[in-house]
């Protein structure tokens, strides 16, 4: 009987020790998992101070140092505003410049609720500084003494600047520069997860169009002009510059080449016949509304130009200034639209 009790006691003690060991192991595993999760979370956090290289309109490099995520932001164009909205940063935007064109669609309500600082051609550096921003974000061409102040001037006043990589015309950015801007803004504002999600979405859209065009394009590039302000009464128009910068890469991605280099104004039907573009991309703008409303109808019906390739093949495609000429994610909407129109859905 005593032996039995001894064995029973030893057995119970063994069970207790095993149970304690299992509990300790589970606790250790849970701690390890928590540490791994914390590590993963931490790896997606921006480490400050953060240094970011930016460029002015002449291609000069500046280094911006961020000690923490900016809390007060001013944007100088619609595309930079829209990117910040997509990254969930609306509450940090303390001022925008008045858009050239009425904002419609998904961003309209947000834009209407943001504080406008006035016309981009009239807003002074003093107005910008008066808003006490931590950072000004947008198109590089706006950072001059005549407009918002140079990058150096703003830096000297304790204000950081982020110039959109996609807006550096002289550096001939690719469409993917827009995606780079999304990721960089994600780092600056410490919203890396959302930025990566959005950037990946844009990359997938872009690659889908690239694959489509590569599979369907001919060996010969089609010629294209980007037409603005067509006057149906006089038959005159202008061509916007699509021979450099982001817009050139958009055409190249679609296997298009500009029929004329640079911006050209006061062109006529004779000019259009001489250029003989395969594609006309007609760019609408609010300031040209009176001209735009009858433009495409007149082009298709004018007897003098019926042998122009774009007219004969019904290849006039309409877009808007902000969708084609700004430096943000709308460019991918335009890319998809044109790819579907030229190569079919």
MOURVEN-V748738 format. One record per residue. N is the residue number from 1. PHI is phi as a letter, one per 30 degrees, with the letter a starting at -180 (999 if undefined). Layout:
# MOURVEN-V748738
n:N phi:PHI
n:N phi:PHI
This chain:
# MOURVEN-V748738
n:1 phi:999
n:2 phi:d
n:3 phi:d
n:4 phi:d
n:5 phi:d
n:6 phi:d
n:7 phi:d
n:8 phi:d
n:9 phi:d
n:10 phi:d
n:11 phi:d
n:12 phi:d
n:13 phi:d
n:14 phi:d
n:15 phi:d
n:16 phi:d
n:17 phi:d
n:18 phi:d
n:19 phi:d
n:20 phi:d
n:21 phi:d
n:22 phi:d
n:23 phi:d
n:24 phi:d
n:25 phi:d
n:26 phi:d
n:27 phi:d
n:28 phi:d
n:29 phi:d
n:30 phi:d
n:31 phi:d
n:32 phi:d
n:33 phi:d
n:34 phi:d
n:35 phi:d
n:36 phi:d
n:37 phi:d
n:38 phi:d
n:39 phi:d
n:40 phi:d
n:41 phi:d
n:42 phi:d
n:43 phi:d
n:44 phi:c
n:45 phi:d
n:46 phi:d
n:47 phi:c
n:48 phi:c
n:49 phi:d
n:50 phi:c
n:51 phi:c
n:52 phi:b
n:53 phi:d
n:54 phi:b
n:55 phi:b
n:56 phi:d
n:57 phi:d
n:58 phi:c
n:59 phi:i
n:60 phi:d
n:61 phi:c
n:62 phi:b
n:63 phi:c
n:64 phi:c
n:65 phi:c
n:66 phi:c
n:67 phi:d
n:68 phi:a
n:69 phi:d
n:70 phi:e
n:71 phi:c
n:72 phi:b
n:73 phi:b
n:74 phi:c
n:75 phi:c
n:76 phi:c
n:77 phi:a
n:78 phi:d
n:79 phi:d
n:80 phi:d
n:81 phi:d
n:82 phi:d
n:83 phi:d
n:84 phi:d
n:85 phi:d
n:86 phi:d
n:87 phi:d
n:88 phi:i
n:89 phi:c
n:90 phi:e
n:91 phi:d
n:92 phi:c
n:93 phi:d
n:94 phi:c
n:95 phi:a
n:96 phi:b
n:97 phi:d
n:98 phi:e
n:99 phi:d
n:100 phi:d
n:101 phi:b
n:102 phi:d
n:103 phi:d
n:104 phi:b
n:105 phi:i
n:106 phi:d
n:107 phi:c
n:108 phi:e
n:109 phi:d
n:110 phi:d
n:111 phi:d
n:112 phi:d
n:113 phi:c
n:114 phi:d
n:115 phi:d
n:116 phi:d
n:117 phi:c
n:118 phi:j
n:119 phi:d
n:120 phi:d
n:121 phi:d
n:122 phi:c
n:123 phi:d
n:124 phi:c
n:125 phi:e
n:126 phi:d
n:127 phi:d
n:128 phi:d
n:129 phi:d
n:130 phi:d
n:131 phi:d
n:132 phi:h
n:133 phi:d
n:134 phi:d
n:135 phi:a
n:136 phi:c
n:137 phi:b
n:138 phi:l
n:139 phi:d
n:140 phi:d
n:141 phi:d
n:142 phi:d
n:143 phi:c
n:144 phi:b
n:145 phi:d
n:146 phi:d
n:147 phi:c
n:148 phi:d
n:149 phi:j
n:150 phi:d
n:151 phi:e
n:152 phi:d
n:153 phi:d
n:154 phi:d
n:155 phi:d
n:156 phi:d
n:157 phi:c
n:158 phi:i
n:159 phi:c
n:160 phi:d
n:161 phi:b
n:162 phi:b
n:163 phi:c
n:164 phi:d
n:165 phi:e
n:166 phi:d
n:167 phi:c
n:168 phi:d
n:169 phi:e
n:170 phi:d
n:171 phi:c
n:172 phi:h
n:173 phi:d
n:174 phi:c
n:175 phi:e
n:176 phi:d
n:177 phi:d
n:178 phi:d
n:179 phi:d
n:180 phi:d
n:181 phi:d
n:182 phi:e
n:183 phi:d
n:184 phi:d
n:185 phi:d
n:186 phi:e
n:187 phi:d
n:188 phi:e
n:189 phi:c
n:190 phi:h
n:191 phi:b
n:192 phi:d
n:193 phi:d
n:194 phi:d
n:195 phi:d
n:196 phi:d
n:197 phi:d
n:198 phi:d
n:199 phi:d
n:200 phi:d
n:201 phi:d
n:202 phi:d
n:203 phi:d
n:204 phi:d
n:205 phi:d
n:206 phi:d
n:207 phi:d
n:208 phi:d
n:209 phi:d
n:210 phi:e
n:211 phi:d
n:212 phi:d
n:213 phi:d
n:214 phi:d
n:215 phi:d
n:216 phi:c
n:217 phi:d
n:218 phi:c
n:219 phi:d
n:220 phi:c
n:221 phi:d
n:222 phi:d
n:223 phi:d
n:224 phi:b
n:225 phi:b
n:226 phi:c
n:227 phi:d
n:228 phi:b
n:229 phi:h
n:230 phi:d
n:231 phi:c
n:232 phi:d
n:233 phi:d
n:234 phi:c
n:235 phi:i
n:236 phi:c
n:237 phi:a
n:238 phi:b
n:239 phi:c
n:240 phi:d
n:241 phi:d
n:242 phi:b
n:243 phi:c
n:244 phi:a
n:245 phi:i
n:246 phi:e
n:247 phi:d
n:248 phi:d
n:249 phi:d
n:250 phi:d
n:251 phi:d
n:252 phi:d
n:253 phi:d
n:254 phi:c
n:255 phi:i
n:256 phi:c
n:257 phi:b
n:258 phi:d
n:259 phi:d
n:260 phi:b
n:261 phi:d
n:262 phi:i
n:263 phi:c
n:264 phi:b
n:265 phi:c
n:266 phi:h
n:267 phi:d
n:268 phi:b
n:269 phi:e
n:270 phi:d
n:271 phi:d
n:272 phi:d
n:273 phi:d
n:274 phi:d
n:275 phi:d
n:276 phi:h
n:277 phi:d
n:278 phi:d
n:279 phi:b
n:280 phi:c
n:281 phi:c
n:282 phi:c
n:283 phi:c
n:284 phi:d
n:285 phi:b
n:286 phi:e
n:287 phi:d
n:288 phi:c
n:289 phi:e
n:290 phi:d
n:291 phi:d
n:292 phi:d
n:293 phi:d
n:294 phi:c
n:295 phi:d
n:296 phi:d
n:297 phi:e
n:298 phi:d
n:299 phi:e
n:300 phi:d
n:301 phi:c
n:302 phi:d
n:303 phi:e
n:304 phi:d
n:305 phi:c
n:306 phi:d
n:307 phi:c
n:308 phi:d
n:309 phi:e
n:310 phi:d
n:311 phi:d
n:312 phi:d
n:313 phi:c
n:314 phi:h
n:315 phi:c
n:316 phi:c
n:317 phi:b
n:318 phi:c
n:319 phi:b
n:320 phi:c
n:321 phi:e
n:322 phi:d
n:323 phi:d
n:324 phi:c
n:325 phi:c
n:326 phi:d
n:327 phi:b
n:328 phi:b
n:329 phi:d
n:330 phi:d
n:331 phi:e
n:332 phi:d
n:333 phi:d
n:334 phi:d
n:335 phi:e
n:336 phi:d
n:337 phi:d
n:338 phi:d
n:339 phi:d
n:340 phi:d
n:341 phi:d
n:342 phi:d
n:343 phi:c
n:344 phi:i
n:345 phi:d
